[in-house]
């Protein structure tokens, strides 16, 4: 074990020295993306377990995400990374169901839970708990997750430690009234809590690659407030206008794309309203360098129409629009996305053309908006000045606003008026995160 401890100075930036050594039972690590706070906590937890296991103790660590579906690709892999970093992979074995990582010699175990099952947290039967880690803590429903679960975990303290160490790590939300931003203000007043704020600027060991630094500088140049939030971890507020329209770049032809970039695939995204509100489909070109171009937009509004179009009327019009776009831009169609709540038009389209539209994997609206802002802040959004793009797509994004009376709450709402192209653009970005290089981790 001394050999492992000896090398931690090469893995942990000096900024985190106080966090590493604090004897306070609660540790809150917040800040911007790319600050390596999760890496530090995972290393700390692995070394805590190895040290105590080496003295003959059987001890356990609880790792929590807001949803069980997110465990394997995040906090679970983070613990595996830390085990590998201290050259101890041969000392552990993994289990898929239930998800856990066990120290072979001592039986000490990392357990992984989703906070979407609060009953499981509250009824925990695992004993000898030395630490709990809430990763992406801001994504929990509220502080009540901690208040409900922590007493249960603390009761399982073994005699070999003075207290159960509770770690929270997260990136602060923009909204100052989000529950976690108000929670941290209260935690600052507590004596047994250590709070650290870190950013990529604290990386003295050179873990951040030149490519990452160039990407961060791109955010900084395009949208400074977004950069302050995403990479400095500052609570910048929401404002009332949701999108900075200067980040929607008009080009008159695809030849005007920067850096000789070019479209390599097409995607279509639909928001359907039928007789109640507008139905719209936009054709998007995804480029080689992960940009997106709004090529054109289909738009039907039933407002003021005596005879409103049914799915059997809309399906052939949308089919014709898609074919026209493909004839004009003959690139592979790699995605057709539609609101998962829409069934009538989806079924009609399948019946006529044997084509299935993909369901959008919706998140909370504020998180869907964040992803669009992420792409905008990278300078990746372009549009052609077609009739419908100028009449509907751009004006609807210009008018898209937060409802002012809800801004001072942890659940801000948007004004739901003329937001149809706005919604389908959110669907497009959500289902194209990899192709567009959305930085979301």
Secondary structure, DSSP 8 states (H G I E B T S, - for coil): -HHHHHTGGGTS-GGGHHHHH---SEEEEEE-TTS-HHHHHHHHHHHHHHHHHHTT---EEEEEESSGGGSIIIIIHHHHHHHHHTT-GGGEEEEETTEEEEETTT--EEEEEETT-HHHHHT----SEEEEEEETGGGSS-THHHHHHHHHHHTT--TTSSS-EEEEEE---S-TTSHHHHHHHHHTT-TTEEEEEE-GGG--S--S-HHHHHHHHHHHHH-HHHHHHHHH-------SB-S-GGGSEEESSGGGSGGG--EEEEEEEEE--TTTS-EEEEEEEEETTS-EEEEEEEEE--TT-SS---HHHHHHHHHHHHHHHHHHS--EEEEEEE-TT--HHHHHHHHHH----EE-----HHHHHHHHHHHHHTT-EEEE--HHIIIIIHHHHHH-BB-GGGTTSSS--B--SS-HHHHHHHHHHHTTHHHHT----
